[in-house]
Amino acid sequence: MKRYDEMTKEELLQEKEALEREYKDKQAKGLKLNMARGKPSEEQLNLSLPMMDVMYSMAKLSADDGTDCRNYGELEGIYEARKLMAEIMDTTPDRVICFGNSSLNVMYDMIARAMTHGICGNTPWCKLDEVKFLCPVPGYDRHFAITEFFGIKMINIPMTPMGPDMDLVEKYVSEDESIKGIWCVPKFSNPEGIVYSTETVLRFANLKPAAKDFRIFWDNAYSVHYLYDDKPQIPDLVRECERAGNPDMVYKFASTSKITFPGSGISAMAVSENNRKSILEMMKIQTIGPDKVNQLRHVRFLKNREGVEEQMRRHAAILRPKFDMVEKVLNKELISRGIGSFFSPRGGYFLAFNAPEGTAKRIVTLAKECGVTMTGAGAPFPYGIDPKDSVIRIAPSFPPLEELEEAAKIFQICARMAAVEKLLETA
């Protein structure tokens, strides 16, 4: 198969005509396919239906210490839930606070509290002339939406195969007191699926921030979301920060959103004792306690780390064929022709296709006009601006396999059309 960059102008024009015919044939089918968000499929959601049976069979709605989970109280969550989440987060229950279904909600609250009341006695961010956040890119669009919503200036930090460019992170953090945080998805990053190296984690733990209230927002959303038998592990940043003399520097987040039901799971933070006291002090004004009945049913359904891992093996059995099929199409139809690149993830929910520079928006538009909805080009960057217009997030999880295969075929046609058009501009 000939690479596109080796084709003559005449060959490119012939390829363009053939692709346009193929595209029109697909367009005529009037398809409506969606690869926009990393939502679990119905088949995955059904894996947790037995949790409803657990709920209805629970004659006793009391925690092990006798707490009636139907009533008010237990601001930090019942112990059993904190223990379960601690096992998922590779930490200990004394560091954990359990919340409702959304860890993103908790992250939003932490930024909001920092803005209005400050962190651990420091000046509220709203009273400062400027507040900045470091944003590894490509990254999670909803993280960036939170900081943009609060008017926080975002600074791009390039991702490497080992995680964020730590030379840049260390430089920015140590030199600029207005930099108050960094967003991180350390295991199977969104959208590339990169796992931070041990060296990267340790460099985070040993940062020397100019700002006393600098915090690492460590969103370990995919900590147990493996696709294959090899299960990369990373050190617990909470523990490593303690060892480095920076115990308060990290907020670690996780949830059961893609383990059980995304709309009705439980979320958690793992933090230092100082952070924990400060957070609970503000939380007691906000709420009288979380949904402890939901926490209890998760504990009785999942039971422990082993139960979680068994649940995730069932998820992987559904997800793995979808990722394998998408990668096969990308390799056969695009990479073999010298079109773009991608990192092959071993877990998580996304792939990131690096299209030829200047073509991502065109590809997404072509796909939409052919019935395939994708995440908007630019979404994995602050302010929705991809400087190279090249990164496209692919979410294979939600569509049934046969629909996903059709969407992948359409995507590769669109990517090839955009690549040919780009090459013809300079041919």
Secondary structure, DSSP 8 states (H G I E B T S, - for coil): ---GGG--HHHHHHHHHHHHHHHHHHHTT---EEESS----HHHHHTTTHHHHHHHH-S--B-TT--BTTSS--TT--HHHHHHHHHHTTS-GGGEEE-SS-HHHHHHHHHHHHHHH-STTS--GGGSS--EEEEEES--HHHHHHHHHTT-EEEEEEEETTEE-HHHHHHHHHH-TTEEEEEE--SS-TTT-----HHHHHHHHT---SSTT-EEEEE-TTTT-BSSS-------HHHHHHHTT-TTSEEEEEESTTTS-GGG--EEEE--HHHHHHHHHHHHHH-S---HHHHHHHHHHH-SHHHHHHHHHHHHHHHHHHHHHHHHHIIIIIGGGT--EE---SBSS-EEEE-STT-HHHHHHHHHHTTEEE--TTTTSGGG--TTS-EEEE--SSS-HHHHHHHHHHHHHHHHHHHHHHHHHH-
